[in-house]
Amino acid sequence: MKLSANLNFLFTEGGKPISERIYMAHGAGFNAVEIPFPSSELEDVLQAKESTGIQIGLINISLGDSKFGNGSVPNNQENFKKELKDTIEFAKKVRCTKIHIMAGLTEGDSNEHLVTYKSNLKYSANILEKEDMVGLIEPINKYALPSYFMNSYETEINYKYNLYMNMYISFSLSCSNWKLEHAEIPRAL
């Protein structure tokens, strides 16, 4: 198991930019970080990575106008494709091979979200394979964010085994409420 500092949640005091959080994670002894897509500070993040030697182990897909991604959002596939393209371009610059494909929030017909999610995962898997990268799917627990489309490890595991070889499931202690979900994980495995 590899541990990395998730800069979505760590070192956020005072609204510090991602680049500064990279320096802080390095100072705290971390060798790797996970970051949100740094839409406004690409060069600063690159500089922080180079200065510290820290590995960027995962990048969340660019969110565009959304807060939690567009992976399952119907009628938004073109935005999703652009967000994936932007994220891949940045990931290459920082030598990161893992991109978290965020599912987004559900509104309306969940079947439409499912069809869109599967289509976007298929598209992502094909593009990422060509770039020698992998996609990560990660549920956010239904207690913390009830309307997040992917909120179950059992569902994620079923998707993973029915989808693509370069899509993996990520387990995040920050996104899982272990007391509430721990029984679900062994059942799903």
C-alpha positions as CSV (number, residue, x, y, z in Angstrom):
1,M,0.0,0.0,0.0
2,K,1.3,3.5,-0.9
3,L,0.3,6.5,1.2
4,S,0.2,10.0,-0.1
5,A,-1.0,13.3,1.3
6,N,-4.4,14.2,-0.2
7,L,-4.1,17.9,-0.7
8,N,-7.8,18.3,-1.2
9,F,-8.0,17.8,2.6
10,L,-4.6,18.4,4.1
11,F,-2.6,21.6,4.6
12,T,-5.6,23.7,3.6
13,E,-5.5,26.2,6.5
14,G,-5.9,29.8,5.3
15,G,-6.9,28.7,1.8
16,K,-3.3,28.0,0.8
17,P,-2.7,27.3,-2.9
18,I,-1.9,23.7,-4.0
19,S,1.7,24.6,-4.8
20,E,2.2,25.8,-1.2
21,R,0.6,22.6,0.2
22,I,3.1,20.6,-1.8
23,Y,5.9,22.3,0.0
24,M,4.1,21.7,3.3
25,A,3.5,18.0,2.6
26,H,7.2,17.6,1.7
27,G,8.2,19.3,5.0
28,A,5.9,16.9,6.9
29,G,7.8,14.0,5.4
30,F,5.4,12.9,2.6
31,N,7.1,11.6,-0.6
32,A,3.9,11.7,-2.7
33,V,0.7,13.8,-2.9
34,E,-2.7,13.6,-4.5
35,I,-3.9,16.9,-5.9
36,P,-7.0,18.5,-7.4
37,F,-6.5,19.8,-10.9
38,P,-4.7,23.1,-10.4
39,S,-6.5,25.1,-13.0
40,S,-5.0,28.5,-12.1
41,E,-1.6,27.6,-10.9
42,L,-0.1,25.0,-13.3
43,E,3.4,26.5,-13.4
44,D,3.5,27.0,-9.6
45,V,2.6,23.4,-9.0
46,L,5.2,22.2,-11.5
47,Q,7.8,24.4,-9.8
48,A,6.9,23.0,-6.3
49,K,7.1,19.4,-7.6
50,E,10.5,20.0,-9.2
51,S,11.9,21.9,-6.1
52,T,10.8,19.2,-3.6
53,G,11.2,16.1,-5.7
54,I,7.8,15.0,-4.4
55,Q,5.8,12.6,-6.6
56,I,2.3,13.6,-7.7
57,G,0.7,10.2,-7.4
58,L,-2.8,11.2,-8.5
59,I,-4.6,14.1,-10.1
60,N,-8.4,14.6,-9.9
61,I,-9.8,15.3,-13.3
62,S,-10.4,18.9,-14.1
63,L,-13.8,19.8,-12.8
64,G,-14.7,22.5,-15.2
65,D,-17.8,24.3,-13.8
66,S,-18.7,21.4,-11.5
67,K,-17.7,20.8,-7.9
68,F,-17.5,17.0,-8.0
69,G,-16.8,16.1,-11.7
70,N,-18.9,15.4,-14.8
71,G,-18.2,11.7,-15.2
72,S,-21.9,10.7,-14.9
73,V,-23.6,14.0,-15.8
74,P,-25.9,13.5,-18.8
75,N,-25.6,15.8,-21.8
76,N,-22.2,17.0,-20.7
77,Q,-19.9,14.6,-22.5
78,E,-18.1,17.2,-24.5
79,N,-17.1,19.1,-21.4
80,F,-16.0,15.9,-19.8
81,K,-13.8,15.1,-22.8
82,K,-12.2,18.5,-22.6
83,E,-11.6,18.2,-18.9
84,L,-10.0,14.8,-19.4
85,K,-7.7,16.2,-22.2
86,D,-6.7,19.2,-20.0
87,T,-5.9,16.8,-17.1
88,I,-3.9,14.5,-19.3
89,E,-1.8,17.3,-20.6
90,F,-1.0,18.5,-17.1
91,A,-0.4,15.0,-15.8
92,K,2.3,14.5,-18.5
93,K,4.1,17.7,-17.4
94,V,4.3,16.4,-13.8
95,R,4.8,12.8,-14.8
96,C,1.7,11.5,-13.1
97,T,0.1,8.4,-14.5
98,K,-3.1,8.2,-12.4
99,I,-6.2,10.3,-13.0
100,H,-9.2,10.1,-10.7
101,I,-12.3,10.2,-12.9
102,M,-14.8,11.9,-10.7
103,A,-18.4,10.8,-11.2
104,G,-20.3,13.9,-10.2
105,L,-23.6,14.5,-8.5
106,T,-26.9,12.9,-9.5
107,E,-29.9,15.0,-10.6
108,G,-32.9,13.3,-12.0
109,D,-32.9,9.9,-13.7
110,S,-30.1,7.7,-12.2
111,N,-30.2,5.4,-15.3
112,E,-29.2,8.3,-17.5
113,H,-26.3,8.9,-15.1
114,L,-25.3,5.3,-15.3
115,V,-25.3,5.2,-19.1
116,T,-23.3,8.4,-19.2
117,Y,-20.8,7.2,-16.6
118,K,-20.2,3.9,-18.4
119,S,-19.7,5.8,-21.7
120,N,-17.3,8.3,-20.2
121,L,-15.3,5.5,-18.4
122,K,-15.0,3.6,-21.7
123,Y,-13.9,6.8,-23.5
124,S,-11.4,7.6,-20.6
125,A,-10.0,4.0,-20.6
126,N,-9.3,4.2,-24.3
127,I,-7.6,7.6,-24.2
128,L,-5.7,6.8,-21.0
129,E,-4.4,3.5,-22.4
130,K,-2.9,5.4,-25.4
131,E,-1.1,7.7,-23.0
132,D,0.1,4.8,-20.8
133,M,-2.0,6.1,-17.9
134,V,-4.7,4.7,-15.7
135,G,-8.0,5.9,-14.5
136,L,-9.1,5.6,-10.9
137,I,-12.7,5.5,-9.7
138,E,-13.4,6.1,-6.1
139,P,-16.7,6.2,-4.3
140,I,-17.4,9.0,-1.9
141,N,-19.5,7.7,1.0
142,K,-23.2,8.3,0.8
143,Y,-23.2,9.8,4.3
144,A,-20.8,12.6,3.5
145,L,-22.1,13.4,0.0
146,P,-25.5,11.7,-0.5
147,S,-26.0,12.8,-4.1
148,Y,-22.5,11.7,-5.4
149,F,-23.2,9.2,-8.2
150,M,-20.6,6.6,-7.1
151,N,-21.1,6.2,-3.4
152,S,-20.6,2.4,-2.9
153,Y,-17.4,0.2,-3.1
154,E,-19.6,-2.7,-4.1
155,T,-20.9,-0.8,-7.1
156,E,-17.4,0.4,-8.0
157,I,-16.0,-3.2,-7.8
158,N,-18.8,-4.4,-10.1
159,Y,-18.0,-1.7,-12.6
160,K,-14.3,-2.3,-12.5
161,Y,-14.7,-6.0,-13.3
162,N,-17.1,-5.2,-16.1
163,L,-15.1,-2.4,-17.7
164,Y,-11.4,-2.0,-18.5
165,M,-8.0,-3.2,-17.5
166,N,-6.6,0.3,-17.0
167,M,-9.4,1.4,-14.6
168,Y,-8.7,0.8,-10.9
169,I,-10.6,1.4,-7.7
170,S,-9.0,3.8,-5.2
171,F,-9.7,3.5,-1.5
172,S,-9.5,6.8,0.4
173,L,-9.8,7.0,4.2
174,S,-10.9,10.6,3.8
175,C,-13.8,9.7,1.5
176,S,-14.9,6.6,3.3
177,N,-16.5,6.6,6.7
178,W,-15.0,3.3,7.9
179,K,-17.5,2.8,10.7
180,L,-20.4,3.1,8.4
181,E,-19.0,1.4,5.3
182,H,-16.5,-1.2,6.6
183,A,-19.0,-4.0,6.3
184,E,-19.7,-3.2,2.6
185,I,-16.0,-3.5,1.5
186,P,-15.5,-7.2,2.4
187,R,-18.9,-8.1,1.0
188,A,-17.9,-6.5,-2.3
189,L,-14.5,-8.2,-2.5
